[in-house]
Amino acid sequence: MAETLKIGRKISRVREIIGMKQEALATLLGVSQQAISKIEQSEKVEDEILEKIADALGVSSEAIKNYSDEAVIYNIQNNYEGSNNHGANHISQHHCTFNPLDKVVELYERLLKSEQEKNDLLKK
């Protein structure tokens, strides 16, 4: 049976998947790391706060609300094991030379840097 995650835990999981530390999220939101820790332990988070967190993480609030470990595993399996998955034979023949999650994190960091540069330009 699938476990239903609290919204705070979903925020934590999304943050971890994209490779962001609590301190970095706290800095983006202008709060303390302890505040992020408290939010990540919460059962509920106000929609306005969730929107700000989602923006900082580069995802939609709906993506956080709908997060499930099962969906992530399913997506990783289908996106990185190939669309023509033929079971164990296919997996044993697949020799990935990089960690797919590293590529996702790398892309996110580039997008985050780009957004930060845009924000810096708008502030000037």
C-alpha positions in Angstrom: 0.0 0.0 0.0 1.4 3.4 -0.9 2.2 5.8 1.9 0.6 9.2 1.8 3.3 11.8 2.4 2.7 15.0 4.4 3.2 18.2 2.3 6.3 19.0 4.3 7.8 15.7 3.4 6.9 16.1 -0.2 8.7 19.5 -0.2 11.7 17.8 1.4 11.8 15.0 -1.2 11.5 17.4 -4.2 14.3 19.5 -2.7 16.5 16.5 -2.2 15.8 15.2 -5.7 17.0 18.4 -7.3 20.0 18.4 -5.1 19.3 21.6 -3.1 20.2 21.9 0.6 17.9 23.4 3.2 20.3 26.3 3.5 20.1 27.1 -0.2 16.3 27.0 -0.2 16.3 29.2 3.0 18.5 31.7 1.3 16.3 31.9 -1.8 13.2 32.4 0.4 14.9 34.8 2.8 14.3 32.6 5.9 16.4 30.6 8.2 17.4 27.0 7.7 15.5 26.2 10.8 12.3 27.6 9.2 12.8 25.3 6.2 13.3 22.4 8.6 10.1 23.2 10.4 8.1 23.6 7.1 9.5 20.2 6.0 8.1 18.6 9.2 4.7 20.2 8.7 1.5 18.3 7.8 0.1 21.4 6.0 1.6 24.5 4.4 -0.3 27.6 3.4 -0.8 27.9 -0.3 1.1 31.3 -0.5 4.1 29.8 1.2 3.9 26.6 -0.9 3.9 28.8 -4.1 7.0 30.6 -3.0 8.8 27.3 -2.2 7.7 25.8 -5.5 9.1 28.9 -7.3 12.4 28.6 -5.5 12.6 24.9 -6.3 11.7 25.5 -10.0 8.6 23.4 -9.9 4.8 24.0 -9.7 3.0 23.8 -6.4 0.9 21.1 -8.0 4.0 19.1 -8.7 4.8 19.2 -4.9 1.2 18.4 -3.9 1.1 15.5 -6.3 4.5 14.2 -5.5 4.9 10.5 -4.8 8.0 8.2 -4.6 6.2 5.7 -6.9 5.7 8.3 -9.6 9.4 9.4 -9.5 10.6 5.8 -9.7 8.2 5.1 -12.6 9.4 8.1 -14.5 13.1 7.3 -13.9 12.6 3.8 -15.0 10.7 4.8 -18.2 12.9 7.7 -19.1 16.3 6.1 -18.4 15.8 2.5 -19.1 14.4 3.2 -22.5 11.0 3.2 -24.0 11.5 -0.4 -25.4 12.0 -2.0 -22.0 12.4 -5.7 -22.5 12.9 -6.7 -18.9 16.1 -8.0 -17.5 17.7 -8.6 -20.9 17.3 -5.0 -21.8 18.6 -3.7 -18.5 21.7 -6.0 -18.6 22.5 -4.7 -22.1 22.2 -1.0 -21.0 25.5 0.5 -20.0 24.8 4.0 -18.7 28.0 6.1 -18.6 26.5 8.7 -16.3 24.1 9.0 -13.4 20.8 10.3 -14.9 20.0 12.1 -11.6 23.3 14.0 -11.9 22.1 15.3 -15.3 18.8 16.4 -13.9 20.6 18.3 -11.1 23.0 19.8 -13.6 20.1 21.0 -15.7 18.4 22.4 -12.7 21.5 24.3 -11.5 21.9 25.8 -15.0 18.2 26.9 -14.9 18.5 28.3 -11.4 21.6 30.2 -12.4 19.8 31.7 -15.4 16.8 32.7 -13.3 19.1 34.3 -10.7 20.9 36.3 -13.5 17.5 37.4 -14.8 16.5 38.5 -11.3 19.8 40.4 -10.8 19.2 42.2 -14.1 15.7 43.2 -13.1 16.9 44.5 -9.8 19.3 46.9 -11.6 
